[in-house]
């Protein structure tokens, strides 16, 4: 369980930093957790940028 949480967190950190570790993503045991963390962070970034865009355009 700890390995899965660490992989998930590493995926989030990498996504927020703007790069993906292909080796970690392919890891047979924790790769799926890494990819899920990466995807969750990318969705979070998309929503943040979308909100900022709406605010700047005045379509709040």
Protein Blocks (a to p, Z undefined) as FASTA:
>chain_A
ZZmmmmmmmmmmmmmnopacfklmmpmklmmmmmmmmmmmmmmmmmmmmmmmmmmnopZZ
